[in-house]
């Protein structure tokens, strides 16, 4: 079997994000998933890399074939690799249509994705449209509105300002009054953000993410992971911790499955961010966003898994026998750059 793994920031996209955590997160995800595909019997894996980044790892193994990027031939090379692979795993930020476009390239090339469809990416990448969609489906999620709109009367500060199409906590701010909203919008521009911004009420609670595997016959929620976020009002992602206590894990997985079932085309591997509220029965839990791709929590989940996550991805895609999904119980803490602390 041939698999094409593409990570946008390792394939030339890193230059625009110097100083942000996105390039290190991208490298961590790519390295981890390539190592796992290298352990899959009978699988040959290709990837597209920028020669300016020395990220080839000797532990990837001989079954990993890197292709070196020529900027003027990225799309052509990408389409060729996707067309000749049995499956493609695409990792890219959702903004600027980067992820949707590349998922569409796979589809147009006659390839098959190990992640959501381009249609599902289009919906979930738009945080304003997604919030309206989830609310219409009865999924608890914060109200989202634009700065140009009047703040709904039922809402009060604090609010969160963030990109309508974004990833990696870019241009994200916690605000306590109208003046802070104005300053946040100005600050976002000074940091290079030129896209649309949205506002939503700040939801206190326990931030977690849940990765899911979805195929024709089953939907599997993997163990929930605590998100470790910065406390400076910017919500920068620092890494994660797992496993959670049984009650919190069950609440997170249950809500994530409900959200996944509400969006057509969420196939393969994807993640859902949640806030678990104070109510023990889960009545205050909400969905924050859906990430239609592999997420950084993969590096922590693979440490806890007593099986190969890449094999599970292929099994769900081919509707074949799933490996026994057994998990360790030892606390695992990881950083956004993929470093395992415990």
C-alpha positions in Angstrom: 0.0 0.0 0.0 1.2 3.5 -0.8 0.5 6.5 1.5 1.2 10.2 0.8 1.7 12.3 3.9 1.7 16.1 3.4 2.3 18.7 6.0 2.1 22.3 4.7 4.6 23.9 7.0 7.3 21.3 6.3 6.6 21.6 2.6 7.5 25.3 2.2 4.8 27.0 4.2 7.0 27.7 7.3 8.6 30.9 6.0 5.4 33.0 6.6 5.1 31.9 10.3 8.5 32.7 11.8 8.2 33.3 15.5 4.9 31.3 15.8 4.5 27.8 17.2 2.9 26.5 14.0 6.2 25.3 12.2 7.3 23.3 15.3 3.9 21.8 15.7 3.8 20.8 12.0 7.3 19.2 12.3 6.2 17.3 15.4 3.1 15.9 13.7 4.8 15.0 10.5 7.7 13.3 12.2 5.4 11.3 14.5 3.0 10.1 11.8 5.8 9.2 9.4 7.4 7.0 12.1 4.1 5.3 12.7 3.5 4.6 9.0 7.1 3.3 8.7 6.0 0.6 11.3 3.0 -0.5 9.2 3.8 -3.8 7.3 3.7 -3.4 3.5 3.2 0.4 3.5 5.4 2.7 1.4 5.1 6.3 2.4 6.0 9.4 0.4 6.2 13.0 1.7 6.9 16.4 0.2 9.6 18.5 2.0 11.3 21.9 1.6 15.0 21.4 1.2 15.6 24.5 3.3 14.5 22.6 6.4 16.7 19.7 7.6 14.0 17.6 9.1 14.7 14.2 7.7 14.9 11.8 10.6 17.0 8.6 10.3 14.4 6.8 12.4 11.7 7.2 9.7 13.1 4.1 8.1 13.7 3.1 4.5 10.0 2.9 3.7 9.7 6.7 3.8 10.5 8.4 0.5 11.0 12.2 0.7 10.3 14.3 -2.4 12.0 17.7 -2.4 9.9 20.7 -3.1 10.3 23.0 -6.1 8.1 26.0 -5.4 7.1 26.3 -9.1 6.0 22.7 -9.1 4.3 22.2 -5.7 0.8 21.6 -7.0 1.9 19.4 -9.9 4.1 17.3 -7.6 1.4 17.1 -4.9 -1.3 16.0 -7.4 1.1 13.3 -8.8 1.9 11.9 -5.3 -1.8 12.0 -4.3 -2.9 10.3 -7.6 -0.3 7.5 -7.2 -1.0 6.8 -3.6 -3.7 4.6 -2.2 -4.4 7.1 0.5 -3.3 10.7 1.4 -3.0 12.3 4.8 -3.2 16.1 4.5 -2.1 18.4 7.4 -2.4 22.2 6.8 -3.8 25.2 8.6 -7.4 26.0 7.8 -7.0 29.7 7.0 -6.5 31.1 3.4 -8.2 27.9 2.1 -4.9 26.1 2.5 -6.3 22.8 3.9 -9.5 22.9 1.8 -7.6 23.5 -1.4 -5.2 20.6 -0.8 -8.0 18.2 0.1 -9.6 19.2 -3.1 -6.4 18.5 -5.0 -6.5 15.0 -3.6 -10.1 14.5 -4.7 -9.6 16.0 -8.1 -6.5 13.8 -8.7 -8.7 10.7 -8.0 -7.0 10.1 -4.7 -8.5 9.0 -1.4 -8.0 10.9 1.9 -7.3 9.7 5.4 -9.1 12.8 6.6 -12.3 14.8 6.1 -13.7 15.8 2.7 -13.0 19.2 1.2 -16.7 20.0 1.8 -16.4 19.2 5.5 -13.2 21.3 5.7 -15.0 24.2 4.1 -17.7 24.1 6.8 -15.5 23.5 9.8 -12.8 26.0 8.9 -15.4 28.8 9.0 -15.9 29.3 12.7 -18.9 31.6 12.2 -20.8 29.2 9.9 -19.8 26.2 11.9 -21.2 27.7 15.1 -24.6 28.4 13.4 -24.6 24.9 12.0 -23.9 23.2 15.3 -26.5 25.3 17.1 -29.1 24.3 14.4 -28.2 20.7 15.1 -28.7 21.1 18.8 -25.0 20.9 19.7 -24.0 23.2 22.6 -21.5 25.8 21.3 -20.9 29.5 22.1 -22.7 32.2 20.1 -20.4 33.7 17.5 -20.9 37.2 16.0 -18.8 39.7 14.1 -17.3 42.9 15.6 -19.5 45.0 13.2 -22.6 43.5 14.8 -24.1 44.7 18.0 -23.3 42.5 21.0 -26.3 40.3 21.7 -28.1 41.6 24.8 -27.9 38.3 26.6 -24.1 38.3 26.5 -21.7 40.1 28.8 -17.9 40.4 29.0 -15.5 38.7 29.0 -15.4 37.9 25.3 -12.9 36.2 23.0 -11.8 37.7 19.8 -10.3 35.4 17.2 -10.0 34.8 13.4 -13.1 33.6 11.6 -10.7 31.3 9.6 -7.7 30.6 11.8 -5.4 28.0 13.4 -2.8 27.9 16.2 -4.4 30.6 18.4 -3.4 33.4 15.9 -4.8 36.8 16.7 -6.8 35.4 19.6 -7.5 37.7 22.7 -9.5 37.6 25.9 -11.3 41.0 26.4 -13.1 42.5 29.3 -14.7 45.6 27.8 -15.3 47.5 24.6 -11.9 49.3 24.7 -10.1 46.0 24.8 -12.1 44.8 21.8 -10.8 47.8 19.9 -7.3 47.2 21.0 -7.4 43.6 20.1 -8.5 44.3 16.6 -5.7 46.8 16.2 -3.2 44.3 17.8 -4.3 41.6 15.4 -3.5 43.8 12.5 -0.1 44.8 13.8 0.7 41.1 14.1 0.0 40.6 10.4 -3.6 39.3 10.6 -5.7 40.8 7.8 -8.6 38.4 7.7 -12.0 38.6 9.3 -12.4 38.4 13.1 -15.2 37.1 15.2 -16.3 37.4 18.8 -17.8 34.9 21.2 -18.4 34.7 24.9 -15.5 33.4 27.0 -16.5 30.0 28.5 -14.7 29.1 31.7 -13.8 25.5 32.3 -11.4 22.7 31.4 -10.0 22.8 27.9 -9.7 19.5 26.1 -9.4 18.0 22.7 -10.8 14.7 21.4 -9.4 13.0 18.2 -11.8 10.8 16.3 -11.5 8.1 13.7 -14.5 7.9 11.3 -15.2 5.3 8.6 -18.1 3.8 6.7 -19.1 1.5 9.6 -17.9 3.1 12.8 -17.0 6.3 14.6 -14.4 6.0 17.3 -13.5 8.7 19.8 -9.9 8.4 21.2 -9.0 9.4 24.7 -9.6 13.1 25.5 -6.5 15.2 26.0 -6.2 18.2 28.3 -5.1 21.3 26.4 -2.4 23.4 28.2 -3.0 27.0 27.1 -1.1 30.2 28.0 -2.7 32.2 30.8 -1.8 35.6 29.3 -5.2 36.1 27.6 -3.9 34.8 24.2 -4.7 31.1 24.5 -1.4 30.0 22.9 -1.2 26.2 22.8 1.6 24.8 24.9 0.9 21.1 24.7 -1.2 18.6 26.5 -1.7 16.0 29.2 -3.5 12.7 29.2 -5.3 10.5 30.3 -8.1 12.4 31.9 -10.2 11.1 34.8 -12.8 8.6 33.7 -15.8 11.0 34.2 -14.2 13.9 32.3 -13.0 11.5 29.5 -16.5 10.1 29.0 -18.1 13.5 28.9 -15.6 14.8 26.4 -15.9 11.7 24.1 -19.7 11.8 24.3 -20.0 15.4 23.2 -17.3 15.0 20.5 -19.2 12.1 19.0 -22.4 14.2 18.9 -20.6 17.1 17.2 -18.9 14.7 14.7 -22.3 13.2 13.7 -23.7 16.7 13.1 -21.2 17.4 10.2 -21.3 15.5 6.9 -18.0 14.4 5.5 -15.9 14.1 8.7 -14.1 11.0 7.6 -10.7 9.6 8.8 -8.8 11.4 11.5 -9.8 14.8 12.9 -10.1 16.6 16.2 -12.7 18.5 18.2 -11.9 21.2 20.9 -14.2 21.4 23.9 -14.6 23.2 27.2 -15.9 21.0 30.0 -17.9 23.2 32.4 -18.4 22.9 36.2 -21.6 20.8 36.0 -20.8 17.2 36.8 -23.5 16.0 34.5 -21.9 17.7 31.5 -24.8 20.2 31.0 -22.3 23.1 30.8 -19.9 21.5 28.3 -19.6 23.1 24.9 -17.9 22.5 21.5 -15.4 25.3 20.6 -14.3 24.2 17.2 -13.6 21.3 14.9 -10.2 20.7 13.4 -10.6 18.7 10.2 -7.1 17.3 10.2 -4.5 15.6 12.3 -3.8 17.7 15.4 -0.8 18.1 17.7 -2.4 15.9 20.3 -1.4 13.0 18.1 2.1 13.1 19.6 0.7 12.5 23.0 -1.9 9.9 22.0 0.7 7.7 20.2 2.7 7.6 23.5 -0.3 6.3 25.4 -1.5 3.9 22.6 -0.4 0.3 22.9 -1.0 -0.1 19.2 -0.1 1.8 16.0 -2.3 4.8 15.4 -1.3 4.8 11.7 -2.6 1.2 11.4 -5.8 2.3 13.0 -6.2 5.1 10.4 -5.7 2.7 7.5 -8.1 0.2 9.1 -10.9 2.7 9.5 -10.3 3.9 5.9 -10.4 0.4 4.4 -13.2 -0.9 6.6 -10.8 -3.7 7.7 -10.0 -5.3 11.0 -9.1 -2.6 13.6 -6.2 -3.3 15.9 -7.0 -3.7 19.5 -7.4 -0.1 20.8 -5.7 -0.6 24.2 -4.3 2.4 26.1 -1.8 2.8 28.8 -2.6 4.5 32.1 0.6 6.3 32.8 0.3 10.1 32.7 1.8 11.6 29.5 2.7 15.2 29.2 3.9 16.7 25.9 4.8 20.1 24.5 3.5 21.6 21.3 6.9 20.9 19.6 6.4 17.2 20.2 8.7 16.9 23.2 7.5 14.3 25.6 8.0 15.3 29.3 6.7 12.2 31.0 
